């Protein structure tokens, strides 16, 4: 994949939003608390930086789930500026509750910092190991990111491969680049050129849905 320079801006923007604020989840319908949980563990992208969180991709996924007739509730646990190491630390308490599907979106800020891709993979693996230690263990969907191209072709290749390798090693589905078709498209990003507009978030949800829907369907088959 040929990366645009805007991907560097993307990573910078994710890191710049470093205040770890929890995201206000979308309003839940009566009885929603009893539904199995799809938890999104993510960065400022999940948090909906610059827009109403109810327009961010986790909320869009909730609408898609509802429209498809599945009974799940999406919990948005995006934190702006978070690294994969931070995600691994947060996962310990976030996964104390039962989760049917864990959607893991992390690594954008690692790329800006130039974190060794081996450490990124180790941090993602730590989240996977923790999730699989739960009983019952959730299904896991990994959302891939791209490193800024100014770090060189070798680094960006190894960064990309970290996601592919950890997904393959753990037999979990991977969305190779969650911002495919969004990053670098002016009309799909806010004025900062970094964070997606509501339409950009809808495109992101569209990238995620083909990998998420089979996990939801399998959960229904197993009885949730």
C-alpha positions in Angstrom: 0.0 0.0 0.0 1.3 3.5 -0.9 0.8 5.8 2.0 0.0 9.5 1.8 1.8 12.1 3.8 -1.5 12.7 5.6 -1.1 9.5 7.4 1.7 11.2 9.3 -0.7 13.9 10.3 -3.1 11.3 11.4 -0.7 9.8 13.8 0.3 13.2 15.1 -3.3 14.1 15.7 -4.0 10.9 17.6 -1.0 11.6 19.9 -1.8 15.3 20.3 -5.1 14.4 21.9 -3.3 13.1 25.0 -5.9 13.8 27.7 -7.2 10.3 28.6 -10.9 11.2 28.8 -13.4 8.3 28.8 -16.0 8.6 26.1 -19.7 9.1 26.8 -21.4 6.0 25.4 -24.5 6.3 23.3 -27.8 6.3 25.1 -29.0 2.8 25.8 -32.5 1.5 25.2 -34.4 0.0 28.1 -33.1 -3.6 28.7 -29.9 -2.9 26.7 -27.8 -3.6 29.8 -28.9 -7.3 29.5 -27.5 -7.7 26.0 -24.1 -9.2 25.2 -21.4 -6.6 24.8 -19.3 -5.6 21.9 -16.5 -3.5 23.5 -14.4 -1.1 21.4 -11.0 -0.6 23.0 -9.5 2.3 21.0 -7.9 5.7 20.6 -9.2 9.1 19.7 -10.8 7.5 16.6 -13.1 5.5 18.7 -13.6 8.5 21.0 -14.9 10.6 18.1 -12.4 13.4 18.6 -14.0 16.6 17.3 -17.5 15.3 16.8 -20.3 14.0 18.9 -19.3 10.6 20.1 -22.7 9.3 19.1 -21.5 9.9 15.5 -18.2 8.0 15.9 -17.7 4.6 14.4 -18.7 2.6 17.5 -22.1 4.3 17.5 -22.4 3.7 13.8 -21.6 0.0 14.4 -24.4 -0.1 17.0 -26.8 1.2 14.3 -25.6 -1.4 11.9 -26.0 -4.2 14.5 -29.5 -3.1 15.2 -30.4 -2.8 11.6 -29.1 -6.4 11.0 -31.3 -7.6 13.7 -28.6 -8.7 16.2 -29.1 -8.2 19.9 -25.8 -6.7 21.1 -24.8 -3.4 22.8 -21.7 -1.5 21.8 -19.6 -0.1 24.6 -17.3 2.7 23.4 -14.0 2.6 25.4 -11.9 4.9 23.3 -9.4 7.2 25.0 -7.6 10.0 23.1 -3.8 9.7 22.9 -3.6 6.2 24.1 -0.7 3.9 23.1 -0.9 0.1 22.8 0.8 -0.1 26.2 -2.0 2.0 27.7 -4.6 -0.3 26.0 -2.9 -3.3 27.6 -3.1 -1.7 31.0 -6.7 -0.6 30.7 -7.8 -4.0 29.4 -7.2 -5.5 32.8 -10.1 -3.6 34.4 -12.2 -3.2 31.3 -12.4 -6.9 30.8 -13.6 -7.6 34.3 -17.1 -7.5 32.8 -18.3 -10.1 30.4 -17.6 -9.2 26.8 -18.9 -11.1 23.7 -16.7 -9.4 21.1 -13.6 -7.2 21.7 -12.8 -4.8 18.9 -9.2 -3.7 19.4 -8.2 -0.4 17.7 -4.7 0.6 18.8 -1.2 1.5 17.5 -1.7 4.8 15.8 0.1 6.7 18.5 2.8 4.0 18.7 3.6 4.8 15.1 4.2 8.4 15.7 6.5 7.6 18.6 8.5 5.3 16.5 7.8 2.4 18.9 9.5 -0.8 17.8 6.9 -2.9 16.0 7.9 -5.8 18.1 6.7 -3.9 21.2 3.5 -3.1 19.4 2.9 -6.7 18.7 3.8 -7.7 22.3 1.3 -5.2 23.7 -1.5 -6.4 21.4 -0.6 -9.9 22.4 -1.0 -9.0 26.0 -4.5 -7.7 25.4 -5.4 -10.9 23.5 -3.9 -13.1 26.3 -5.8 -11.2 28.9 -9.1 -11.5 26.9 -8.6 -15.2 26.4 -8.0 -15.7 30.1 -11.6 -14.6 30.8 -14.4 -17.2 31.1 -16.1 -17.0 28.8 -13.5 -15.5 26.5 -14.6 -12.9 24.0 -14.2 -13.1 20.2 -11.5 -10.6 19.2 -11.4 -8.4 16.1 -8.1 -6.5 15.5 -8.2 -3.2 13.6 -4.9 -2.4 11.8 -3.2 1.0 11.5 -0.5 2.3 9.3 2.7 4.0 10.5 3.6 7.5 9.2 5.7 7.2 6.0 8.4 9.6 7.1 9.8 6.8 9.4 10.9 5.0 6.3 9.8 2.0 4.2 11.4 -0.6 6.5 9.7 0.7 9.6 6.2 1.1 7.9 6.5 -2.4 6.5 7.4 -4.0 9.9 4.7 -1.9 11.6 2.1 -3.2 9.2 3.4 -6.8 9.5 3.1 -6.6 13.3 -0.7 -6.6 13.0 -0.7 -9.4 10.4 1.6 -11.6 12.4 -0.3 -11.3 15.7 -3.6 -11.8 13.9 -2.3 -14.9 12.2 -0.6 -16.3 15.3 -3.9 -16.0 17.3 -6.3 -16.9 14.5 -8.3 -13.7 14.9 -9.8 -11.6 12.1 -7.9 -8.4 11.0 -9.1 -5.3 9.3 -5.8 -4.4 7.6 -6.2 -0.6 7.7 -9.3 0.7 9.4 -8.9 4.1 7.8 -8.8 2.7 4.3 -10.5 5.1 1.9 -10.7 7.7 4.6 -7.2 8.8 5.4 -6.0 11.5 3.0 -9.5 12.3 1.7 -10.3 15.9 2.6 -14.0 15.6 2.4 -13.9 12.7 5.0 -11.8 14.5 7.5 -12.2 17.4 9.8 -10.4 20.8 9.3 -7.4 19.4 11.1 -6.9 16.9 8.3 -6.6 14.2 10.9 -9.8 13.1 12.5 -12.7 11.8 10.4 -15.9 13.6 9.9 -19.2 11.8 10.6 -19.1 10.5 7.1 -15.6 9.3 7.5 -16.7 7.4 10.6 -19.4 5.8 8.6 -16.8 4.7 6.1 -14.7 3.3 8.9 -17.7 1.3 10.2 -18.2 0.0 6.7 -14.6 -1.2 6.7 -15.1 -3.0 10.0 -18.5 -4.5 9.4 -17.5 -7.4 7.0 -15.1 -8.7 9.7 -17.4 -8.0 12.7 -20.7 -9.4 11.3 -19.5 -13.0 11.2 -18.5 -12.8 14.9 -21.9 -11.5 15.8 -23.6 -14.2 13.8 -21.5 -16.9 15.4 -22.3 -15.6 18.8 -26.0 -15.8 18.1 -25.5 -19.4 16.8 -23.8 -20.3 20.1 -26.5 -18.6 22.1 -24.9 -15.2 22.7 
